[in-house]
Amino acid sequence: AIMNGMAYHGGILPYGGTFLVFSDYMRPTIRMAAMAGLQVIYVFTHDSLWIGQDGPTHQPVEQLSSLRLIPNLWVIRPCDANEVSVAWEMAIGRRDGPTAIILTRQSLPVLDRSIYPPADSIKRGAYVLADSDGEPDVLIIASGSEVHVALEAKKILEERGIKVRIVNMACFKLFEQQDEEYKRRVIPKSIKRRVAIEAGVGLCWYKYVGDDGLVVSIERFGKSAPYKDLMKDYGFTGEAVAEKIIKHFKLA
């Protein structure tokens, strides 16, 4: 509410940060900022169960999907430090509404942009991060920390002769604003085996994977444990995701 007042006053760019799970307490004022088109920046950290031993009271599950449902709120979940920098640039440059930047607690690898597309590709919401030679057999869509899980799964699958495209979906709303030609270039209708990976509820992903697709998500509350143990327990490793894909699409 204070940040909204500062934005209404003008002359200052308000931002604030807290754990993602506590965005629930802020929802009415976030909704008001979006409704009024206020330039407010929210930095939500500790964005998944991988915060570890704080336990389920502090581990977000449904919050990401919930925030994405708010009209005019950009929810940006970067996959590395360079994308975080671009997300800040986007939030500072936006004048017609609020932006939520969603960050991890754990460290993430920084992608080598001489190999992968530039970080400012997230300005279009989603982009092809890694592709295959020829038509992909499987398309994997992921956001944030799960992009790295997707890349691990791609490596394992391609060792088994399965061609994979990875799409980094950093911001749903910006992707939906793109022209149809771009959206179909990133997620072609011809690729029927589609997978979405995100460490939260899968509600928002089904429109992209279709009726026959696979959503690797978390549909229950968390638990207190070291985050690497939780990733194994919930099946968020490259090996586990690769096996789920092979089983779901009967690729063995």
C-alpha positions in Angstrom: 0.0 0.0 0.0 2.9 2.4 0.8 4.5 1.6 -2.6 1.2 2.4 -4.3 1.0 5.7 -2.6 4.6 6.5 -3.6 3.8 5.6 -7.2 0.6 7.8 -7.2 2.6 10.7 -5.8 5.2 10.4 -8.6 8.9 11.4 -8.7 10.0 8.1 -7.3 10.1 4.5 -8.5 9.0 2.3 -5.6 10.2 -1.3 -5.2 10.0 -3.8 -2.4 11.1 -7.4 -1.8 10.1 -10.4 0.3 9.6 -14.2 0.0 7.3 -15.2 -2.8 5.0 -17.1 -0.4 4.2 -13.8 1.4 2.8 -12.2 -1.8 -0.5 -13.6 -0.6 -0.6 -10.9 2.1 0.1 -8.3 -0.6 -2.4 -9.4 -3.2 -5.1 -6.7 -2.8 -2.5 -3.9 -3.2 -0.8 -5.7 -6.1 -4.2 -6.0 -7.8 -4.8 -2.3 -7.2 -1.5 -1.4 -8.7 -2.3 -3.4 -11.8 -5.8 -2.0 -12.0 -4.5 1.6 -11.7 -1.5 1.0 -14.0 1.0 2.0 -11.4 4.7 1.5 -11.9 5.6 -0.6 -8.9 8.3 -3.3 -8.8 8.0 -6.4 -6.6 11.1 -8.6 -6.0 9.9 -12.0 -4.8 12.7 -14.3 -3.7 12.7 -17.9 -2.4 10.5 -18.8 -5.3 10.0 -22.6 -4.8 10.3 -25.5 -2.4 14.0 -25.4 -2.9 14.4 -22.9 -0.1 15.0 -26.0 2.0 14.5 -26.3 5.7 12.1 -23.4 6.4 9.4 -25.9 5.6 6.0 -25.6 4.0 4.9 -22.4 5.6 7.6 -20.6 3.7 7.6 -22.7 0.5 5.5 -21.3 -2.3 3.4 -23.7 -4.3 0.4 -21.9 -5.8 1.7 -18.3 -5.7 3.3 -18.1 -9.1 0.2 -19.2 -10.9 -1.9 -16.9 -8.7 0.1 -13.9 -9.6 0.0 -14.7 -13.3 -3.8 -14.5 -13.1 -3.7 -10.8 -12.2 -4.4 -8.7 -15.3 -1.7 -6.1 -16.3 0.9 -7.6 -13.9 4.1 -8.7 -15.6 5.4 -11.8 -13.8 9.0 -12.4 -14.9 10.9 -15.5 -13.8 14.5 -15.2 -15.1 16.7 -18.3 -15.5 20.1 -16.7 -14.7 21.8 -13.5 -13.5 21.9 -12.0 -17.0 18.2 -12.4 -17.4 17.7 -10.8 -13.9 19.5 -7.8 -15.2 17.2 -7.6 -18.3 14.1 -8.1 -16.1 15.1 -5.1 -14.0 15.6 -3.1 -17.2 12.1 -4.1 -18.4 10.5 -3.2 -15.0 12.2 0.2 -14.9 11.2 0.9 -18.4 7.6 0.0 -18.0 5.2 2.9 -17.3 1.8 1.4 -17.5 1.7 -1.2 -14.7 3.5 -3.2 -12.1 6.2 -5.9 -12.5 7.0 -8.9 -10.3 10.5 -10.3 -10.6 10.6 -13.9 -9.3 14.0 -15.0 -8.0 15.5 -18.2 -6.4 17.1 -18.6 -3.0 19.7 -21.1 -4.4 22.5 -20.1 -6.8 21.9 -20.8 -10.5 24.5 -21.3 -13.3 25.0 -18.4 -15.6 24.4 -19.5 -19.2 27.1 -19.0 -21.7 25.5 -16.5 -24.1 28.0 -17.3 -26.8 26.2 -20.7 -27.0 22.7 -19.7 -26.1 20.6 -16.7 -27.4 21.1 -13.3 -25.7 19.4 -12.7 -22.3 17.3 -9.9 -23.7 15.3 -12.5 -25.6 13.1 -12.6 -22.5 11.7 -9.2 -23.7 9.4 -11.3 -25.9 8.2 -13.4 -23.0 9.5 -16.7 -24.3 12.1 -17.8 -26.7 13.9 -20.9 -28.0 16.8 -21.4 -25.7 18.2 -24.6 -27.2 17.1 -26.5 -30.3 17.8 -29.8 -32.0 19.1 -30.7 -35.5 15.9 -31.1 -37.5 12.3 -31.4 -36.2 12.3 -31.9 -32.4 10.7 -35.1 -31.0 9.9 -33.3 -27.8 9.4 -29.7 -26.8 10.2 -28.7 -23.2 8.9 -25.4 -21.8 10.3 -24.2 -18.4 10.9 -21.0 -16.4 13.5 -19.9 -13.9 15.5 -22.5 -12.1 13.7 -25.3 -14.0 15.3 -24.2 -17.2 18.5 -25.8 -16.0 16.6 -29.0 -15.2 15.2 -28.9 -18.7 18.7 -28.5 -20.2 19.9 -31.5 -18.1 17.0 -33.6 -19.3 17.7 -32.5 -22.9 21.2 -33.8 -22.7 20.1 -37.2 -21.3 17.3 -37.6 -23.9 19.6 -36.7 -26.8 22.0 -39.3 -25.7 19.1 -41.8 -26.3 18.5 -40.4 -29.7 15.5 -38.2 -28.8 15.7 -34.7 -30.3 14.6 -31.9 -27.9 13.8 -28.2 -28.1 13.9 -26.0 -24.9 11.7 -23.0 -24.6 12.4 -20.5 -21.8 9.1 -19.0 -20.8 10.1 -16.1 -18.6 6.9 -14.1 -18.8 3.5 -15.5 -19.9 1.8 -12.1 -20.6 4.6 -10.8 -22.8 4.6 -14.0 -24.8 0.9 -13.8 -25.3 1.3 -10.2 -26.6 3.5 -11.4 -29.5 2.2 -11.9 -33.0 0.8 -15.3 -33.9 3.7 -16.0 -36.3 6.3 -15.6 -33.5 4.3 -17.7 -31.1 4.0 -20.5 -33.6 7.7 -20.3 -34.4 8.6 -20.8 -30.7 5.9 -23.4 -30.0 4.9 -25.0 -33.3 1.6 -26.8 -33.7 3.5 -29.6 -35.4 5.3 -30.6 -32.2 2.7 -32.6 -30.3 5.0 -34.0 -27.5 5.1 -31.0 -25.2 6.3 -30.8 -21.6 6.2 -28.0 -19.1 8.4 -28.0 -16.0 7.9 -25.7 -13.0 8.3 -26.1 -9.3 4.8 -25.0 -8.4 1.2 -25.9 -9.4 0.8 -26.6 -13.1 -2.4 -24.7 -13.7 -1.0 -22.1 -16.2 0.9 -24.6 -18.3 -1.8 -26.8 -19.8 -2.8 -24.4 -22.5 0.8 -24.8 -23.9 1.2 -28.5 -23.6 -2.2 -29.6 -24.9 -4.3 -32.6 -24.0 -1.6 -35.1 -24.6 1.2 -33.1 -23.0 3.0 -33.6 -19.7 3.2 -31.0 -16.9 6.0 -31.7 -14.3 4.7 -29.7 -11.4 4.1 -29.7 -7.6 0.5 -30.2 -6.5 1.1 -30.6 -2.8 2.7 -28.6 0.0 6.4 -28.9 0.7 8.4 -30.3 3.6 11.5 -29.4 5.6 14.7 -30.8 4.1 17.8 -29.7 2.3 16.8 -28.4 -1.1 18.8 -30.9 -3.1 17.0 -33.7 -1.2 13.7 -32.1 -2.0 14.5 -31.8 -5.7 15.1 -35.6 -5.8 12.0 -36.4 -3.8 9.7 -34.3 -6.0 11.3 -35.5 -9.2 13.0 -32.2 -10.3 16.3 -33.6 -11.6 17.3 -34.0 -15.2 17.3 -37.8 -14.8 13.8 -37.9 -13.3 12.3 -35.5 -15.9 13.9 -37.5 -18.7 12.4 -40.7 -17.4 9.0 -39.1 -17.0 9.1 -37.9 -20.6 10.2 -41.3 -22.0 7.4 -43.0 -20.0 4.7 -40.5 -20.8 5.3 -40.5 -24.5 6.3 -44.1 -24.7 9.7 -43.3 -26.3 11.6 -46.3 -24.9 
